[in-house]
Amino acid sequence: MDLNRRLFLGAATAAATLTAPMLRAQDRPKVVVIGGGAGGATAAHYIAKDSEGAIDVTLVEPSRTYHTCFFSNLYLGGFVPAESLGHSYGKLAGMGVNVVHDWAVGVDRDAKTVTLAGGGQLPYDKLIISPGIDFVEGSVPGWSLATQTMMPHAYKGGTQAELLKAQIAAMPEGGTYAMVAPPNPYRCPPGPYERISMVAHHLTQSNPTAKILIVDPKEKFSKQGLFEEGWAKHYGGMIDRIGPDFGGDVVEVRPGEMEIVIDGEVEKVDVANVIPAMKAGRIAELAGLTNDAGWAPVTPDTMQSREDADIHVLGDASQQGDMPKSGFSANSQAKVAAMAVRGELTGSKVFPARYSNTCWSLIATDDGVKVGASYQPTDDKISKVDGFISQTGEDAALRKATYEESLGWYQGITSDMFG
């Protein structure tokens, strides 16, 4: 049966399948989802689809077209066009999700309402918050959101990636692209280093004498051996990394002068990609769900906030244990939360929570690598059960297959998110 027809019939014949008072539209339990990314859009999709109209689902997302942060590095490298990263919410609306394009600016947990920037209020029985990340003010001295056009972060989907690509294209011959990498924990652990790979790929074609400088506060990073092998193979001599042993953790930036100060030494650069320390998206903090570290602790089997059992926090904003902050993780967590919410509101069966994650990275043309794991809830956190990672020295056919696998994943997850 066609999905839209099934949803329609499910809503129209709910009296045959569900208990009485919840069947009238005005009496349906209300779920509000804040954030339309890999966590929020997936949760809204699955609650609407699997409840077959029994739950009133509202998704609050300011962007009419959502641009994924994942795969934006491939756009910088020239492997995918910008328009391929943009997705609309039309199919979710067609499935019965009430999509509200506005900012959520407040949560009254006692009244169980969400306040919108436009002045409206949305009541909820269950609230799902998946706001992604915001940046820690002052974590990179000299950088602020006011200077982000001069030194873009490009670590949220959308125009920042286009701005950074334009700046790279405008670099003088033999110029320097510098990245200030973030401290742990942060969104997509391999992401900054895939970006370095994609910028290097771009520059080898357009500006082969250019240099890349990574200023990194971390002693080590995700897939380090794989990236360093790939950089030596494809981009020999172009990339230099300064870690904490040489001042990578003592950094100041001067956007007006296009300078980076590393442990007192001034480096003049042509492009500065500054990725500050991160925290949960602002609405999680406004709702009183975050801890001193800026993240929202959750219970491992349902993704419920430890501060409020009627709120679930998904994806990058959550502090849940061993899972990395990634689009795959958020999508996996959303399905668990959606099942838990649906079970509590309609009495449907809830299965034991299981989680998984895979992060693919492209190093050069057809040179893809990956890391991943499966997880399960324990008493205090989501715990890693087993994992895998690409190996150095793999043959070209396997690396190409890994890259092609990532393309299939992107198509699959965006369909899972947006219907």
N, C-alpha and C positions, 0 to 999 in steps of 0.2 A: 504494500500500500504506500502511496506517496506520503512523504513525511508531513507536509503541510496539511494534507487531508486527514492523516492520522491524528495530528494535533487538534484539528478542528473537531473531528468526531469525538476525540477523547474529552474535550471540554464540553461538547454538547451533550454527551451521554454520561457525564460524570456520576449522575445519580445511580447509574447501574453498577458502578465500580467502587465508589467511595461512600463514606458515611455522611449523613444528611446535612448538618449545618454548614459544612465547609463547601457545599456545592454551589451555592448562590454566589455570583461574582463578587458581590459586596462583602461576603463573609469569608472569602478565601484568605488564608494566611498570607501575609505580605513579607517578601524578601527583598531587601534593597542591597544592591551590589555597587560598591564604589570602586571605580577603576576598570577600564575596558581593555586591559592587556591580557597576557597569557593566563593569569590567574582569574581575573574578574570576568572576562568574556567567556572563558570556558565554564566557570561556575554558573553564570546566567544561562548559558546554552543548555547545560545538562539538567539544571533544575527545571527549566521550562519544558524541555523535551521529555524527561523521565516522569515528571508529575502529570503530564498530559492535561495541563490546564488547571490542575487542582491548586496550584500556588500562583499567586500574583507576583511576578518578578519584574523589578525595575532596575535597570542598569544606568548608573550615573557616570558619564564620561564627557569631558569638555570637548574633545576632538571629534569632529564628524568623520574624519579619515584618520585612522590609527596607523602610525608608521612604526613597524617593529624595530627595536634596537638590535635584536639578533638579525644577522645578515647585513647590517649596515656597514660592517667592515668590508664585505665583498663588494658593496657599492663603491667604497673608497678605492678598492683595487681594480675596479672596472669590470667585474665579473657579472654583476647584475645591475639593471637600471634602477633609478630612484623610484620610479612609479611601481615597480614590483614589490616594494616594501609597504605600500599603502593599502589599507583595507577598510571597507565601510561596514556599517552595522545593519544594512538593509535586510539581510537574511535573518539575523536575530530578531529584528522587529517582525518579520513575517512569521516567525515561530511563536510569537506571542509575548516576546520580551518588550516591555515598555522602555525604550531607550531615551534618556533625558540628557541632552547635551548642555551640561552646566558643571560648575565647580561645586563640590561638596565642601562647605566651609565650617561645619560644626556638627557634632553628634551629641544629643542629649540622651544619655544612657538611661536616665530615670523615666523620662517621657517616651523613650524609644522613638526618637525622630531624628532625621537628618536634615540639616539646614543647607539650602542652596544659595549660591552667590546671587542668583536672580531674585531672591526673597522668598521662595517657596519652601515648604517643609514636606518631607516624606515620612509617614509613619512606617514602622517595620515591626514584625515579630522576630525576624532573624536578620542580622546585618552581616554582610561579607565585605571586608575591606582588603583591597589589593592595589595599593597606590604606588607600587614601585619604590623608587629611591628619591631622596633629596640629598643635598650636599651639606657637609658640616662647615658652617661658617668659620673662617679663619684657619682652616686646616692647612691651607697653603698660603702663607703670608703674602699679601699683595694681590691675591686673586679674590674676586667676588663675582656674583651674578651680574653686577654692573659692568664688568670688564669681559664678559664671556664672549662678546663678538670679536675682541682682539685676541683672546686666548681661549678658543672654544674647548669645551669638554667633549662634545659630541657623544655623550654617554646616555642620552635619552633619545628616543626616535624622533625623526623629523628634520627641521631645517638646520640644526647644528651640524649634522653630517654633511649637508650640502655646502655649508659655509666652510667647513674644514677642507673639503675636497677642492673648493675654489682657491683657498689659500695655498694648498699644496701645488696646484697647477700654476699659481702665480709666483712661485719661488724663483729667485734668480739662479742662473746656472752655477752649480757647485754650492748652493745654499744649504742651510741646516734646518731640518725638522727636528724638534725636540718634543718629547713626551715626558710629563711629570706623572708617573704611575701612582695609583692609589695604594694606601695601606689596607691590610685585611681588617674586617671582611668587606667584600664589595661585590657588586653585580658582575656575574660572568667571569670567574677567575682567569680563564685563558684569554679573555677578550682584549686586553691591552696589547698582548703579544701577537695575537692574530692581526690586530691593527698594524703593528709594526711591520709584519710580513706583507700586508696589503699595501701599505704606503711604500715599502721598499719595491714591491712589484711595479707599482705605478711609476716610481722614480727611475727604475732601471730602463724604462721605455722612453721617458720624457726628459729626464735630467740625471743621467747616469753618474755624474761626478758629485751629486748631492750626498750629504751625510745625514745620518739619523742618530740622535742622542736620546737614550732612555735614562731618566733620573728616577731611581727606584728606591723606596724606603724599605723594601723587603729583601731579606737575605736570599730567598728562593721564590720561585713562582710556578704556577701550574704548567705542566708539560714542558718544563724548562729544557730537558735534554733533547726533546723533539724539535723545539723551536731553534735551539742553538745549532743543532745538526743542520736544520733546513736553512738557517741564515748563512752558515758557512758554505753550504752547497750552492745556494742560489744568489746570495747577495754579499759575497766575500768582500770584506773591508768597508762596507757601507755603514754597518750598525755598531754602535758602541754603547755599552750599558755601564752606568755608574751606580753601584749598590751602596748599602749603608756603610760598608767598610771605607768608602772613599767619599762620604758626605751625601749620599743619595737620600738620606733621611733628614738633612738640614738644608732646606730649600726655601728660597724666596723668589718671587717673580715680580717683574716691573713691566706691566703691559705697555705703558706709554713708550718705553724705550726698547721693547722687545728683548728684554734681558732676563736670564735666569741666573740667580746667585746660588752657587752650590758650595756649601761650607765656606762661604766668604769669597769664593772665586766667581767672577762675573763671566758669563757666557752670552755672547750676542748671537741671537738666532733669528731665523726668518719666519718660522711658524712654530708656535708653542701650543701644544695640545695638553691642557692641564686637566687632569682627572682627580678631583679632590676626594678626601675621605667621605664616606657615605653614611646615611642613616635612613630609617623608614620614612616614606612619604609623609608630608606634614599632617594630613588628616588623622593618621594613626596617633600622632602626638596630641593633637587637639582633642581626640576622643579619650585621652588618658590611658592609652594602652601600651606606651613605650617605657622602657627602663632607662637607667642612667647611660647606657651605651647607645641609646637611640633606636633600638629595635623592639619589636613587639613579641614577647614570649607567648608561646602557644602550647596547648596540650598535644602530645604527639599522635594520638589516634584519631583526632577529629579536626585539628587546626583551630580549635576554639581558643580565644584569648584567655590567658590566665587571669585577666582582670574582669572578664564579663563573659559568661557562658553563652549569651545570646549573640555574641559577635565572633566571627571567624576571621583570621588574618592570614593572607596567602602570600606566597612568593617572596620577592626580595625583602619586603617589609618585616617578615616574620623572623623570630629567633626560635628555631625548631630543633637544632641539633646538627647532624652531620651533612645534611644536604647542602650543596652549593646554591648560591643565588643565581638562578638561571631560568630562562623561559620554559625549558623542559620541566624543571622542578615545580614551577608555579602551576603548569598545566596538570601535572600529576597530583599536586596537593589540592587543586580545585576539584578534581573528581572525587576525592575522599571527602572534602567538605560538603560538596553538593549532595552526596549520598547521605551524609550525616544529617544535613538540614532537611532533606526530603523525608528521611526516616522519622525524624522527630515531629515534623508537621503533618505528615499523612499516615504514619504508622507502617510505612513500607519497610521491607527487610533491609537491614544494614549489614554489609559483609565486612570482615576484618580489613583494616587499612593496609595497603601495600603501596610503596612508592618506588619510583625509578627516575634516573636522570642519565642523559648522555649529552656531552658537549663536543661538537665537531669544530675543528679549526682548519682553515685553508692557509698553507704556507706559501705555495706558489701554484702555478697552473697544474691542475690534476694531482696536487700533492696535499692530500687531506689526512688529518689525524684526528683521533677521538679519545675521550676518556669518559667513563661512566660507572654506574653502580646501581645496585638495588638496595632498598632500605625497608625497615619495618619499625613500628613504634615499640619503644620500651617504656619503663615506668617514668623516666625523666626526660627522654628525648627521642627524636627519630634517629635510629642507629643504622649505620652501614652494615650490610650483610655480606656482600661480595662486590668486587669491582673488576674493571678491565681498563687497559690503556694501550694505545698503539705502541709499537716498539721501534727503536732506532734501527736503521738498516733495512726496513721493509722494502719489498720490490715495488716498482712503479705501478704495476697492475693493481696491487692491493691498495696503494695510496689513491689511485684514481677511483677505485670502487668505493673507498671511504668517502671521498668527496661527493660522488654521485648519490651515495646514501644520505648525505646531508641535504641535498636538494630535494629528495623525496620526503625527508622529515619536515622540511620547511612547508611543503605543500600540505602535508598531513596535519601539522599542528595549526596552521592558519585556518584550515577547514574545521578543525576541532574547536577553534576559538570562535570563529565568526559564522559557522553554519554552512 
